[in-house]
Amino acid sequence: MNLEFTPEEQAFRDEVRSFIADNYPAHLADFGMREDMSPEDMLAWHKILGAKGWSVPAWPVEYGGTG
């Protein structure tokens, strides 16, 4: 059984890591758990994810997902 990532999977991992490095609010970097975030910070992060279509990736594009 091959447990290595395919080139497409690795490219997606790289894209996610780059996106988070570029977009995750610096003042939230010290939080270990989502429960530690304020509701305002959680909403701000979800808006960032939503703009990328990653808040609800399984949803259709017309409803804010990636399809």
PDBQT receptor file of N, H, CA, C and O in Angstrom, charges set to zero:
ATOM      1  N   MET A   1       0.843  -1.167   0.000  1.00  0.00    +0.000 N 
ATOM      2  CA  MET A   1       0.000   0.000   0.000  1.00  0.00    +0.000 C 
ATOM      3  C   MET A   1       0.897   1.243   0.000  1.00  0.00    +0.000 C 
ATOM      4  O   MET A   1       1.824   1.358   0.802  1.00  0.00    +0.000 OA
ATOM      5  N   ASN A   2       0.604   2.154  -0.905  1.00  0.00    +0.000 N 
ATOM      6  H   ASN A   2      -0.149   2.060  -1.557  1.00  0.00    +0.000 HD
ATOM      7  CA  ASN A   2       1.373   3.392  -1.021  1.00  0.00    +0.000 C 
ATOM      8  C   ASN A   2       0.707   4.471  -0.169  1.00  0.00    +0.000 C 
ATOM      9  O   ASN A   2      -0.421   4.878  -0.444  1.00  0.00    +0.000 OA
ATOM     10  N   LEU A   3       1.403   4.929   0.856  1.00  0.00    +0.000 N 
ATOM     11  H   LEU A   3       2.320   4.598   1.080  1.00  0.00    +0.000 HD
ATOM     12  CA  LEU A   3       0.857   5.939   1.758  1.00  0.00    +0.000 C 
ATOM     13  C   LEU A   3       1.403   7.333   1.476  1.00  0.00    +0.000 C 
ATOM     14  O   LEU A   3       1.175   8.263   2.249  1.00  0.00    +0.000 OA
ATOM     15  N   GLU A   4       2.112   7.471   0.389  1.00  0.00    +0.000 N 
ATOM     16  H   GLU A   4       2.297   6.715  -0.239  1.00  0.00    +0.000 HD
ATOM     17  CA  GLU A   4       2.665   8.779   0.041  1.00  0.00    +0.000 C 
ATOM     18  C   GLU A   4       1.596   9.642  -0.616  1.00  0.00    +0.000 C 
ATOM     19  O   GLU A   4       0.665   9.136  -1.243  1.00  0.00    +0.000 OA
ATOM     20  N   PHE A   5       1.749  10.954  -0.461  1.00  0.00    +0.000 N 
ATOM     21  H   PHE A   5       2.505  11.364   0.048  1.00  0.00    +0.000 HD
ATOM     22  CA  PHE A   5       0.820  11.877  -1.098  1.00  0.00    +0.000 C 
ATOM     23  C   PHE A   5       1.050  11.898  -2.601  1.00  0.00    +0.000 C 
ATOM     24  O   PHE A   5       2.183  11.796  -3.072  1.00  0.00    +0.000 OA
ATOM     25  N   THR A   6      -0.039  12.031  -3.342  1.00  0.00    +0.000 N 
ATOM     26  H   THR A   6      -0.959  12.114  -2.960  1.00  0.00    +0.000 HD
ATOM     27  CA  THR A   6       0.079  12.220  -4.788  1.00  0.00    +0.000 C 
ATOM     28  C   THR A   6       0.606  13.633  -5.024  1.00  0.00    +0.000 C 
ATOM     29  O   THR A   6       0.559  14.462  -4.116  1.00  0.00    +0.000 OA
ATOM     30  N   PRO A   7       1.101  13.922  -6.210  1.00  0.00    +0.000 N 
ATOM     31  CA  PRO A   7       1.540  15.293  -6.489  1.00  0.00    +0.000 C 
ATOM     32  C   PRO A   7       0.417  16.318  -6.281  1.00  0.00    +0.000 C 
ATOM     33  O   PRO A   7       0.675  17.430  -5.821  1.00  0.00    +0.000 OA
ATOM     34  N   GLU A   8      -0.821  15.950  -6.617  1.00  0.00    +0.000 N 
ATOM     35  H   GLU A   8      -1.030  15.047  -6.991  1.00  0.00    +0.000 HD
ATOM     36  CA  GLU A   8      -1.949  16.869  -6.425  1.00  0.00    +0.000 C 
ATOM     37  C   GLU A   8      -2.216  17.112  -4.944  1.00  0.00    +0.000 C 
ATOM     38  O   GLU A   8      -2.476  18.243  -4.533  1.00  0.00    +0.000 OA
ATOM     39  N   GLU A   9      -2.151  16.048  -4.144  1.00  0.00    +0.000 N 
ATOM     40  H   GLU A   9      -1.939  15.129  -4.478  1.00  0.00    +0.000 HD
ATOM     41  CA  GLU A   9      -2.357  16.192  -2.698  1.00  0.00    +0.000 C 
ATOM     42  C   GLU A   9      -1.251  17.040  -2.081  1.00  0.00    +0.000 C 
ATOM     43  O   GLU A   9      -1.516  17.893  -1.234  1.00  0.00    +0.000 OA
ATOM     44  N   GLN A  10      -0.017  16.807  -2.504  1.00  0.00    +0.000 N 
ATOM     45  H   GLN A  10       0.199  16.115  -3.192  1.00  0.00    +0.000 HD
ATOM     46  CA  GLN A  10       1.099  17.592  -1.981  1.00  0.00    +0.000 C 
ATOM     47  C   GLN A  10       0.962  19.056  -2.384  1.00  0.00    +0.000 C 
ATOM     48  O   GLN A  10       1.258  19.946  -1.586  1.00  0.00    +0.000 OA
ATOM     49  N   ALA A  11       0.522  19.313  -3.601  1.00  0.00    +0.000 N 
ATOM     50  H   ALA A  11       0.282  18.591  -4.249  1.00  0.00    +0.000 HD
ATOM     51  CA  ALA A  11       0.322  20.696  -4.050  1.00  0.00    +0.000 C 
ATOM     52  C   ALA A  11      -0.748  21.379  -3.212  1.00  0.00    +0.000 C 
ATOM     53  O   ALA A  11      -0.609  22.552  -2.865  1.00  0.00    +0.000 OA
ATOM     54  N   PHE A  12      -1.821  20.653  -2.883  1.00  0.00    +0.000 N 
ATOM     55  H   PHE A  12      -1.935  19.701  -3.166  1.00  0.00    +0.000 HD
ATOM     56  CA  PHE A  12      -2.870  21.232  -2.044  1.00  0.00    +0.000 C 
ATOM     57  C   PHE A  12      -2.345  21.513  -0.639  1.00  0.00    +0.000 C 
ATOM     58  O   PHE A  12      -2.644  22.564  -0.071  1.00  0.00    +0.000 OA
ATOM     59  N   ARG A  13      -1.577  20.600  -0.075  1.00  0.00    +0.000 N 
ATOM     60  H   ARG A  13      -1.334  19.747  -0.536  1.00  0.00    +0.000 HD
ATOM     61  CA  ARG A  13      -0.967  20.832   1.248  1.00  0.00    +0.000 C 
ATOM     62  C   ARG A  13      -0.108  22.090   1.223  1.00  0.00    +0.000 C 
ATOM     63  O   ARG A  13      -0.171  22.915   2.135  1.00  0.00    +0.000 OA
ATOM     64  N   ASP A  14       0.688  22.228   0.182  1.00  0.00    +0.000 N 
ATOM     65  H   ASP A  14       0.739  21.558  -0.559  1.00  0.00    +0.000 HD
ATOM     66  CA  ASP A  14       1.542  23.405   0.054  1.00  0.00    +0.000 C 
ATOM     67  C   ASP A  14       0.709  24.676  -0.065  1.00  0.00    +0.000 C 
ATOM     68  O   ASP A  14       1.048  25.707   0.516  1.00  0.00    +0.000 OA
ATOM     69  N   GLU A  15      -0.393  24.596  -0.828  1.00  0.00    +0.000 N 
ATOM     70  H   GLU A  15      -0.669  23.759  -1.299  1.00  0.00    +0.000 HD
ATOM     71  CA  GLU A  15      -1.272  25.755  -0.984  1.00  0.00    +0.000 C 
ATOM     72  C   GLU A  15      -1.890  26.154   0.352  1.00  0.00    +0.000 C 
ATOM     73  O   GLU A  15      -1.946  27.339   0.682  1.00  0.00    +0.000 OA
ATOM     74  N   VAL A  16      -2.351  25.173   1.118  1.00  0.00    +0.000 N 
ATOM     75  H   VAL A  16      -2.305  24.211   0.850  1.00  0.00    +0.000 HD
ATOM     76  CA  VAL A  16      -2.963  25.459   2.423  1.00  0.00    +0.000 C 
ATOM     77  C   VAL A  16      -1.937  26.072   3.366  1.00  0.00    +0.000 C 
ATOM     78  O   VAL A  16      -2.225  27.067   4.032  1.00  0.00    +0.000 OA
ATOM     79  N   ARG A  17      -0.763  25.501   3.428  1.00  0.00    +0.000 N 
ATOM     80  H   ARG A  17      -0.529  24.693   2.887  1.00  0.00    +0.000 HD
ATOM     81  CA  ARG A  17       0.277  26.034   4.316  1.00  0.00    +0.000 C 
ATOM     82  C   ARG A  17       0.654  27.463   3.940  1.00  0.00    +0.000 C 
ATOM     83  O   ARG A  17       0.825  28.314   4.812  1.00  0.00    +0.000 OA
ATOM     84  N   SER A  18       0.778  27.715   2.672  1.00  0.00    +0.000 N 
ATOM     85  H   SER A  18       0.639  27.023   1.963  1.00  0.00    +0.000 HD
ATOM     86  CA  SER A  18       1.113  29.058   2.205  1.00  0.00    +0.000 C 
ATOM     87  C   SER A  18      -0.013  30.037   2.523  1.00  0.00    +0.000 C 
ATOM     88  O   SER A  18       0.238  31.154   2.975  1.00  0.00    +0.000 OA
ATOM     89  N   PHE A  19      -1.251  29.615   2.287  1.00  0.00    +0.000 N 
ATOM     90  H   PHE A  19      -1.455  28.707   1.920  1.00  0.00    +0.000 HD
ATOM     91  CA  PHE A  19      -2.404  30.468   2.567  1.00  0.00    +0.000 C 
ATOM     92  C   PHE A  19      -2.464  30.832   4.047  1.00  0.00    +0.000 C 
ATOM     93  O   PHE A  19      -2.669  31.995   4.395  1.00  0.00    +0.000 OA
ATOM     94  N   ILE A  20      -2.288  29.848   4.912  1.00  0.00    +0.000 N 
ATOM     95  H   ILE A  20      -2.122  28.903   4.629  1.00  0.00    +0.000 HD
ATOM     96  CA  ILE A  20      -2.340  30.116   6.349  1.00  0.00    +0.000 C 
ATOM     97  C   ILE A  20      -1.191  31.026   6.757  1.00  0.00    +0.000 C 
ATOM     98  O   ILE A  20      -1.391  31.956   7.539  1.00  0.00    +0.000 OA
ATOM     99  N   ALA A  21      -0.002  30.778   6.249  1.00  0.00    +0.000 N 
ATOM    100  H   ALA A  21       0.160  30.023   5.614  1.00  0.00    +0.000 HD
ATOM    101  CA  ALA A  21       1.142  31.631   6.582  1.00  0.00    +0.000 C 
ATOM    102  C   ALA A  21       0.903  33.074   6.163  1.00  0.00    +0.000 C 
ATOM    103  O   ALA A  21       1.328  34.002   6.851  1.00  0.00    +0.000 OA
ATOM    104  N   ASP A  22       0.226  33.265   5.041  1.00  0.00    +0.000 N 
ATOM    105  H   ASP A  22      -0.119  32.511   4.483  1.00  0.00    +0.000 HD
ATOM    106  CA  ASP A  22      -0.013  34.612   4.520  1.00  0.00    +0.000 C 
ATOM    107  C   ASP A  22      -1.252  35.287   5.098  1.00  0.00    +0.000 C 
ATOM    108  O   ASP A  22      -1.335  36.515   5.091  1.00  0.00    +0.000 OA
ATOM    109  N   ASN A  23      -2.222  34.511   5.603  1.00  0.00    +0.000 N 
ATOM    110  H   ASN A  23      -2.154  33.513   5.609  1.00  0.00    +0.000 HD
ATOM    111  CA  ASN A  23      -3.519  35.084   5.950  1.00  0.00    +0.000 C 
ATOM    112  C   ASN A  23      -3.964  34.921   7.395  1.00  0.00    +0.000 C 
ATOM    113  O   ASN A  23      -4.849  35.650   7.843  1.00  0.00    +0.000 OA
ATOM    114  N   TYR A  24      -3.383  33.990   8.135  1.00  0.00    +0.000 N 
ATOM    115  H   TYR A  24      -2.664  33.398   7.771  1.00  0.00    +0.000 HD
ATOM    116  CA  TYR A  24      -3.831  33.784   9.514  1.00  0.00    +0.000 C 
ATOM    117  C   TYR A  24      -3.408  34.979  10.351  1.00  0.00    +0.000 C 
ATOM    118  O   TYR A  24      -2.230  35.336  10.365  1.00  0.00    +0.000 OA
ATOM    119  N   PRO A  25      -4.348  35.602  11.049  1.00  0.00    +0.000 N 
ATOM    120  CA  PRO A  25      -4.013  36.796  11.836  1.00  0.00    +0.000 C 
ATOM    121  C   PRO A  25      -2.911  36.510  12.859  1.00  0.00    +0.000 C 
ATOM    122  O   PRO A  25      -3.010  35.566  13.643  1.00  0.00    +0.000 OA
ATOM    123  N   ALA A  26      -1.880  37.319  12.842  1.00  0.00    +0.000 N 
ATOM    124  H   ALA A  26      -1.799  38.086  12.205  1.00  0.00    +0.000 HD
ATOM    125  CA  ALA A  26      -0.712  37.106  13.702  1.00  0.00    +0.000 C 
ATOM    126  C   ALA A  26      -1.085  37.060  15.178  1.00  0.00    +0.000 C 
ATOM    127  O   ALA A  26      -0.503  36.288  15.940  1.00  0.00    +0.000 OA
ATOM    128  N   HIS A  27      -2.048  37.877  15.587  1.00  0.00    +0.000 N 
ATOM    129  H   HIS A  27      -2.521  38.504  14.968  1.00  0.00    +0.000 HD
ATOM    130  CA  HIS A  27      -2.395  37.910  17.009  1.00  0.00    +0.000 C 
ATOM    131  C   HIS A  27      -3.113  36.636  17.467  1.00  0.00    +0.000 C 
ATOM    132  O   HIS A  27      -3.317  36.443  18.665  1.00  0.00    +0.000 OA
ATOM    133  N   LEU A  28      -3.495  35.772  16.535  1.00  0.00    +0.000 N 
ATOM    134  H   LEU A  28      -3.329  35.929  15.562  1.00  0.00    +0.000 HD
ATOM    135  CA  LEU A  28      -4.143  34.514  16.893  1.00  0.00    +0.000 C 
ATOM    136  C   LEU A  28      -3.170  33.339  16.910  1.00  0.00    +0.000 C 
ATOM    137  O   LEU A  28      -3.544  32.234  17.302  1.00  0.00    +0.000 OA
ATOM    138  N   ALA A  29      -1.955  33.563  16.499  1.00  0.00    +0.000 N 
ATOM    139  H   ALA A  29      -1.652  34.461  16.181  1.00  0.00    +0.000 HD
ATOM    140  CA  ALA A  29      -0.991  32.470  16.358  1.00  0.00    +0.000 C 
ATOM    141  C   ALA A  29      -0.696  31.760  17.676  1.00  0.00    +0.000 C 
ATOM    142  O   ALA A  29      -0.317  30.589  17.665  1.00  0.00    +0.000 OA
ATOM    143  N   ASP A  30      -0.860  32.433  18.798  1.00  0.00    +0.000 N 
ATOM    144  H   ASP A  30      -1.168  33.384  18.807  1.00  0.00    +0.000 HD
ATOM    145  CA  ASP A  30      -0.556  31.822  20.087  1.00  0.00    +0.000 C 
ATOM    146  C   ASP A  30      -1.700  30.989  20.654  1.00  0.00    +0.000 C 
ATOM    147  O   ASP A  30      -1.516  30.288  21.650  1.00  0.00    +0.000 OA
ATOM    148  N   PHE A  31      -2.874  31.053  20.039  1.00  0.00    +0.000 N 
ATOM    149  H   PHE A  31      -3.023  31.622  19.231  1.00  0.00    +0.000 HD
ATOM    150  CA  PHE A  31      -3.998  30.269  20.530  1.00  0.00    +0.000 C 
ATOM    151  C   PHE A  31      -3.808  28.814  20.143  1.00  0.00    +0.000 C 
ATOM    152  O   PHE A  31      -3.543  28.492  18.984  1.00  0.00    +0.000 OA
ATOM    153  N   GLY A  32      -3.946  27.939  21.131  1.00  0.00    +0.000 N 
ATOM    154  H   GLY A  32      -4.160  28.201  22.072  1.00  0.00    +0.000 HD
ATOM    155  CA  GLY A  32      -3.798  26.522  20.853  1.00  0.00    +0.000 C 
ATOM    156  C   GLY A  32      -5.085  25.867  20.399  1.00  0.00    +0.000 C 
ATOM    157  O   GLY A  32      -5.066  24.925  19.607  1.00  0.00    +0.000 OA
ATOM    158  N   MET A  33      -6.196  26.361  20.897  1.00  0.00    +0.000 N 
ATOM    159  H   MET A  33      -6.212  27.126  21.541  1.00  0.00    +0.000 HD
ATOM    160  CA  MET A  33      -7.486  25.756  20.587  1.00  0.00    +0.000 C 
ATOM    161  C   MET A  33      -8.449  26.825  20.106  1.00  0.00    +0.000 C 
ATOM    162  O   MET A  33      -8.372  27.978  20.531  1.00  0.00    +0.000 OA
ATOM    163  N   ARG A  34      -9.349  26.445  19.228  1.00  0.00    +0.000 N 
ATOM    164  H   ARG A  34      -9.411  25.508  18.882  1.00  0.00    +0.000 HD
ATOM    165  CA  ARG A  34     -10.349  27.398  18.740  1.00  0.00    +0.000 C 
ATOM    166  C   ARG A  34     -11.181  27.949  19.881  1.00  0.00    +0.000 C 
ATOM    167  O   ARG A  34     -11.599  29.106  19.834  1.00  0.00    +0.000 OA
ATOM    168  N   GLU A  35     -11.430  27.147  20.903  1.00  0.00    +0.000 N 
ATOM    169  H   GLU A  35     -11.091  26.207  20.941  1.00  0.00    +0.000 HD
ATOM    170  CA  GLU A  35     -12.270  27.582  22.011  1.00  0.00    +0.000 C 
ATOM    171  C   GLU A  35     -11.681  28.788  22.735  1.00  0.00    +0.000 C 
ATOM    172  O   GLU A  35     -12.400  29.515  23.419  1.00  0.00    +0.000 OA
ATOM    173  N   ASP A  36     -10.374  29.003  22.587  1.00  0.00    +0.000 N 
ATOM    174  H   ASP A  36      -9.789  28.412  22.031  1.00  0.00    +0.000 HD
ATOM    175  CA  ASP A  36      -9.713  30.131  23.238  1.00  0.00    +0.000 C 
ATOM    176  C   ASP A  36      -9.912  31.432  22.476  1.00  0.00    +0.000 C 
ATOM    177  O   ASP A  36      -9.634  32.501  23.019  1.00  0.00    +0.000 OA
ATOM    178  N   MET A  37     -10.379  31.377  21.245  1.00  0.00    +0.000 N 
ATOM    179  H   MET A  37     -10.604  30.508  20.803  1.00  0.00    +0.000 HD
ATOM    180  CA  MET A  37     -10.580  32.582  20.440  1.00  0.00    +0.000 C 
ATOM    181  C   MET A  37     -11.865  33.283  20.853  1.00  0.00    +0.000 C 
ATOM    182  O   MET A  37     -12.836  32.652  21.272  1.00  0.00    +0.000 OA
ATOM    183  N   SER A  38     -11.844  34.583  20.725  1.00  0.00    +0.000 N 
ATOM    184  H   SER A  38     -11.056  35.096  20.385  1.00  0.00    +0.000 HD
ATOM    185  CA  SER A  38     -13.074  35.339  20.959  1.00  0.00    +0.000 C 
ATOM    186  C   SER A  38     -14.024  35.088  19.786  1.00  0.00    +0.000 C 
ATOM    187  O   SER A  38     -13.585  34.701  18.704  1.00  0.00    +0.000 OA
ATOM    188  N   PRO A  39     -15.312  35.306  19.995  1.00  0.00    +0.000 N 
ATOM    189  CA  PRO A  39     -16.250  35.162  18.873  1.00  0.00    +0.000 C 
ATOM    190  C   PRO A  39     -15.888  36.075  17.702  1.00  0.00    +0.000 C 
ATOM    191  O   PRO A  39     -16.072  35.699  16.544  1.00  0.00    +0.000 OA
ATOM    192  N   GLU A  40     -15.378  37.265  17.994  1.00  0.00    +0.000 N 
ATOM    193  H   GLU A  40     -15.229  37.570  18.934  1.00  0.00    +0.000 HD
ATOM    194  CA  GLU A  40     -14.996  38.200  16.930  1.00  0.00    +0.000 C 
ATOM    195  C   GLU A  40     -13.823  37.664  16.119  1.00  0.00    +0.000 C 
ATOM    196  O   GLU A  40     -13.812  37.756  14.891  1.00  0.00    +0.000 OA
ATOM    197  N   ASP A  41     -12.824  37.095  16.822  1.00  0.00    +0.000 N 
ATOM    198  H   ASP A  41     -12.833  37.020  17.819  1.00  0.00    +0.000 HD
ATOM    199  CA  ASP A  41     -11.667  36.526  16.124  1.00  0.00    +0.000 C 
ATOM    200  C   ASP A  41     -12.071  35.312  15.294  1.00  0.00    +0.000 C 
ATOM    201  O   ASP A  41     -11.588  35.132  14.176  1.00  0.00    +0.000 OA
ATOM    202  N   MET A  42     -12.951  34.484  15.836  1.00  0.00    +0.000 N 
ATOM    203  H   MET A  42     -13.343  34.630  16.745  1.00  0.00    +0.000 HD
ATOM    204  CA  MET A  42     -13.415  33.306  15.100  1.00  0.00    +0.000 C 
ATOM    205  C   MET A  42     -14.153  33.736  13.836  1.00  0.00    +0.000 C 
ATOM    206  O   MET A  42     -13.948  33.160  12.767  1.00  0.00    +0.000 OA
ATOM    207  N   LEU A  43     -15.005  34.742  13.957  1.00  0.00    +0.000 N 
ATOM    208  H   LEU A  43     -15.171  35.209  14.825  1.00  0.00    +0.000 HD
ATOM    209  CA  LEU A  43     -15.748  35.237  12.802  1.00  0.00    +0.000 C 
ATOM    210  C   LEU A  43     -14.799  35.818  11.754  1.00  0.00    +0.000 C 
ATOM    211  O   LEU A  43     -14.972  35.585  10.557  1.00  0.00    +0.000 OA
ATOM    212  N   ALA A  44     -13.797  36.574  12.206  1.00  0.00    +0.000 N 
ATOM    213  H   ALA A  44     -13.657  36.763  13.178  1.00  0.00    +0.000 HD
ATOM    214  CA  ALA A  44     -12.832  37.163  11.273  1.00  0.00    +0.000 C 
ATOM    215  C   ALA A  44     -12.087  36.067  10.508  1.00  0.00    +0.000 C 
ATOM    216  O   ALA A  44     -11.903  36.173   9.296  1.00  0.00    +0.000 OA
ATOM    217  N   TRP A  45     -11.660  35.022  11.208  1.00  0.00    +0.000 N 
ATOM    218  H   TRP A  45     -11.809  34.936  12.193  1.00  0.00    +0.000 HD
ATOM    219  CA  TRP A  45     -10.940  33.931  10.553  1.00  0.00    +0.000 C 
ATOM    220  C   TRP A  45     -11.854  33.190   9.575  1.00  0.00    +0.000 C 
ATOM    221  O   TRP A  45     -11.426  32.826   8.480  1.00  0.00    +0.000 OA
ATOM    222  N   HIS A  46     -13.092  32.969   9.963  1.00  0.00    +0.000 N 
ATOM    223  H   HIS A  46     -13.440  33.264  10.853  1.00  0.00    +0.000 HD
ATOM    224  CA  HIS A  46     -14.019  32.283   9.057  1.00  0.00    +0.000 C 
ATOM    225  C   HIS A  46     -14.336  33.129   7.827  1.00  0.00    +0.000 C 
ATOM    226  O   HIS A  46     -14.592  32.585   6.753  1.00  0.00    +0.000 OA
ATOM    227  N   LYS A  47     -14.321  34.431   7.971  1.00  0.00    +0.000 N 
ATOM    228  H   LYS A  47     -14.113  34.873   8.844  1.00  0.00    +0.000 HD
ATOM    229  CA  LYS A  47     -14.512  35.296   6.795  1.00  0.00    +0.000 C 
ATOM    230  C   LYS A  47     -13.330  35.161   5.839  1.00  0.00    +0.000 C 
ATOM    231  O   LYS A  47     -13.508  35.149   4.621  1.00  0.00    +0.000 OA
ATOM    232  N   ILE A  48     -12.126  35.060   6.394  1.00  0.00    +0.000 N 
ATOM    233  H   ILE A  48     -11.981  35.069   7.383  1.00  0.00    +0.000 HD
ATOM    234  CA  ILE A  48     -10.932  34.865   5.564  1.00  0.00    +0.000 C 
ATOM    235  C   ILE A  48     -11.031  33.527   4.831  1.00  0.00    +0.000 C 
ATOM    236  O   ILE A  48     -10.779  33.451   3.629  1.00  0.00    +0.000 OA
ATOM    237  N   LEU A  49     -11.399  32.473   5.563  1.00  0.00    +0.000 N 
ATOM    238  H   LEU A  49     -11.604  32.534   6.540  1.00  0.00    +0.000 HD
ATOM    239  CA  LEU A  49     -11.566  31.160   4.933  1.00  0.00    +0.000 C 
ATOM    240  C   LEU A  49     -12.682  31.186   3.898  1.00  0.00    +0.000 C 
ATOM    241  O   LEU A  49     -12.567  30.579   2.833  1.00  0.00    +0.000 OA
ATOM    242  N   GLY A  50     -13.757  31.889   4.216  1.00  0.00    +0.000 N 
ATOM    243  H   GLY A  50     -13.851  32.382   5.081  1.00  0.00    +0.000 HD
ATOM    244  CA  GLY A  50     -14.889  31.971   3.301  1.00  0.00    +0.000 C 
ATOM    245  C   GLY A  50     -14.534  32.655   2.000  1.00  0.00    +0.000 C 
ATOM    246  O   GLY A  50     -15.010  32.259   0.936  1.00  0.00    +0.000 OA
ATOM    247  N   ALA A  51     -13.700  33.679   2.077  1.00  0.00    +0.000 N 
ATOM    248  H   ALA A  51     -13.314  34.000   2.941  1.00  0.00    +0.000 HD
ATOM    249  CA  ALA A  51     -13.285  34.381   0.863  1.00  0.00    +0.000 C 
ATOM    250  C   ALA A  51     -12.517  33.442  -0.069  1.00  0.00    +0.000 C 
ATOM    251  O   ALA A  51     -12.528  33.621  -1.286  1.00  0.00    +0.000 OA
ATOM    252  N   LYS A  52     -11.860  32.451   0.504  1.00  0.00    +0.000 N 
ATOM    253  H   LYS A  52     -11.851  32.306   1.494  1.00  0.00    +0.000 HD
ATOM    254  CA  LYS A  52     -11.120  31.454  -0.276  1.00  0.00    +0.000 C 
ATOM    255  C   LYS A  52     -12.024  30.290  -0.692  1.00  0.00    +0.000 C 
ATOM    256  O   LYS A  52     -11.658  29.487  -1.551  1.00  0.00    +0.000 OA
ATOM    257  N   GLY A  53     -13.215  30.207  -0.069  1.00  0.00    +0.000 N 
ATOM    258  H   GLY A  53     -13.512  30.859   0.629  1.00  0.00    +0.000 HD
ATOM    259  CA  GLY A  53     -14.120  29.096  -0.340  1.00  0.00    +0.000 C 
ATOM    260  C   GLY A  53     -13.852  27.888   0.531  1.00  0.00    +0.000 C 
ATOM    261  O   GLY A  53     -14.341  26.796   0.243  1.00  0.00    +0.000 OA
ATOM    262  N   TRP A  54     -13.076  28.069   1.601  1.00  0.00    +0.000 N 
ATOM    263  H   TRP A  54     -12.679  28.957   1.835  1.00  0.00    +0.000 HD
ATOM    264  CA  TRP A  54     -12.671  26.947   2.436  1.00  0.00    +0.000 C 
ATOM    265  C   TRP A  54     -13.465  26.814   3.728  1.00  0.00    +0.000 C 
ATOM    266  O   TRP A  54     -13.209  25.885   4.493  1.00  0.00    +0.000 OA
ATOM    267  N   SER A  55     -14.411  27.694   4.003  1.00  0.00    +0.000 N 
ATOM    268  H   SER A  55     -14.620  28.449   3.381  1.00  0.00    +0.000 HD
ATOM    269  CA  SER A  55     -15.220  27.526   5.217  1.00  0.00    +0.000 C 
ATOM    270  C   SER A  55     -16.092  26.288   5.106  1.00  0.00    +0.000 C 
ATOM    271  O   SER A  55     -16.236  25.529   6.065  1.00  0.00    +0.000 OA
ATOM    272  N   VAL A  56     -16.655  26.095   3.965  1.00  0.00    +0.000 N 
ATOM    273  H   VAL A  56     -16.539  26.711   3.186  1.00  0.00    +0.000 HD
ATOM    274  CA  VAL A  56     -17.561  24.970   3.716  1.00  0.00    +0.000 C 
ATOM    275  C   VAL A  56     -17.218  24.362   2.357  1.00  0.00    +0.000 C 
ATOM    276  O   VAL A  56     -17.988  24.501   1.407  1.00  0.00    +0.000 OA
ATOM    277  N   PRO A  57     -16.068  23.688   2.257  1.00  0.00    +0.000 N 
ATOM    278  CA  PRO A  57     -15.586  23.250   0.951  1.00  0.00    +0.000 C 
ATOM    279  C   PRO A  57     -16.509  22.285   0.218  1.00  0.00    +0.000 C 
ATOM    280  O   PRO A  57     -16.472  22.223  -1.011  1.00  0.00    +0.000 OA
ATOM    281  N   ALA A  58     -17.328  21.537   0.932  1.00  0.00    +0.000 N 
ATOM    282  H   ALA A  58     -17.358  21.587   1.930  1.00  0.00    +0.000 HD
ATOM    283  CA  ALA A  58     -18.204  20.577   0.260  1.00  0.00    +0.000 C 
ATOM    284  C   ALA A  58     -19.474  21.222  -0.291  1.00  0.00    +0.000 C 
ATOM    285  O   ALA A  58     -20.223  20.582  -1.029  1.00  0.00    +0.000 OA
ATOM    286  N   TRP A  59     -19.720  22.474   0.060  1.00  0.00    +0.000 N 
ATOM    287  H   TRP A  59     -19.112  22.994   0.660  1.00  0.00    +0.000 HD
ATOM    288  CA  TRP A  59     -20.923  23.152  -0.426  1.00  0.00    +0.000 C 
ATOM    289  C   TRP A  59     -20.740  23.581  -1.874  1.00  0.00    +0.000 C 
ATOM    290  O   TRP A  59     -19.612  23.783  -2.323  1.00  0.00    +0.000 OA
ATOM    291  N   PRO A  60     -21.831  23.721  -2.604  1.00  0.00    +0.000 N 
ATOM    292  CA  PRO A  60     -21.744  24.222  -3.980  1.00  0.00    +0.000 C 
ATOM    293  C   PRO A  60     -21.181  25.645  -4.023  1.00  0.00    +0.000 C 
ATOM    294  O   PRO A  60     -21.337  26.411  -3.072  1.00  0.00    +0.000 OA
ATOM    295  N   VAL A  61     -20.542  25.982  -5.107  1.00  0.00    +0.000 N 
ATOM    296  H   VAL A  61     -20.415  25.360  -5.880  1.00  0.00    +0.000 HD
ATOM    297  CA  VAL A  61     -19.929  27.303  -5.282  1.00  0.00    +0.000 C 
ATOM    298  C   VAL A  61     -20.945  28.421  -5.061  1.00  0.00    +0.000 C 
ATOM    299  O   VAL A  61     -20.629  29.435  -4.439  1.00  0.00    +0.000 OA
ATOM    300  N   GLU A  62     -22.158  28.239  -5.568  1.00  0.00    +0.000 N 
ATOM    301  H   GLU A  62     -22.415  27.415  -6.074  1.00  0.00    +0.000 HD
ATOM    302  CA  GLU A  62     -23.156  29.307  -5.448  1.00  0.00    +0.000 C 
ATOM    303  C   GLU A  62     -23.556  29.584  -4.000  1.00  0.00    +0.000 C 
ATOM    304  O   GLU A  62     -24.185  30.603  -3.717  1.00  0.00    +0.000 OA
ATOM    305  N   TYR A  63     -23.196  28.683  -3.079  1.00  0.00    +0.000 N 
ATOM    306  H   TYR A  63     -22.685  27.855  -3.308  1.00  0.00    +0.000 HD
ATOM    307  CA  TYR A  63     -23.493  28.895  -1.662  1.00  0.00    +0.000 C 
ATOM    308  C   TYR A  63     -22.230  29.159  -0.843  1.00  0.00    +0.000 C 
ATOM    309  O   TYR A  63     -22.274  29.117   0.387  1.00  0.00    +0.000 OA
ATOM    310  N   GLY A  64     -21.113  29.431  -1.505  1.00  0.00    +0.000 N 
ATOM    311  H   GLY A  64     -21.077  29.465  -2.503  1.00  0.00    +0.000 HD
ATOM    312  CA  GLY A  64     -19.886  29.800  -0.808  1.00  0.00    +0.000 C 
ATOM    313  C   GLY A  64     -18.854  28.709  -0.660  1.00  0.00    +0.000 C 
ATOM    314  O   GLY A  64     -17.799  28.945  -0.072  1.00  0.00    +0.000 OA
ATOM    315  N   GLY A  65     -19.118  27.531  -1.171  1.00  0.00    +0.000 N 
ATOM    316  H   GLY A  65     -19.975  27.340  -1.649  1.00  0.00    +0.000 HD
ATOM    317  CA  GLY A  65     -18.156  26.439  -1.088  1.00  0.00    +0.000 C 
ATOM    318  C   GLY A  65     -17.273  26.377  -2.324  1.00  0.00    +0.000 C 
ATOM    319  O   GLY A  65     -17.290  27.267  -3.175  1.00  0.00    +0.000 OA
ATOM    320  N   THR A  66     -16.507  25.306  -2.396  1.00  0.00    +0.000 N 
ATOM    321  H   THR A  66     -16.493  24.584  -1.704  1.00  0.00    +0.000 HD
ATOM    322  CA  THR A  66     -15.633  25.120  -3.553  1.00  0.00    +0.000 C 
ATOM    323  C   THR A  66     -16.203  24.116  -4.543  1.00  0.00    +0.000 C 
ATOM    324  O   THR A  66     -15.618  23.863  -5.596  1.00  0.00    +0.000 OA
ATOM    325  N   GLY A  67     -17.347  23.549  -4.195  1.00  0.00    +0.000 N 
ATOM    326  H   GLY A  67     -17.823  23.754  -3.339  1.00  0.00    +0.000 HD
ATOM    327  CA  GLY A  67     -18.010  22.626  -5.131  1.00  0.00    +0.000 C 
ATOM    328  C   GLY A  67     -17.767  21.234  -4.867  1.00  0.00    +0.000 C 
ATOM    329  O   GLY A  67     -18.271  20.372  -5.587  1.00  0.00    +0.000 OA
TER     330      GLY A  67
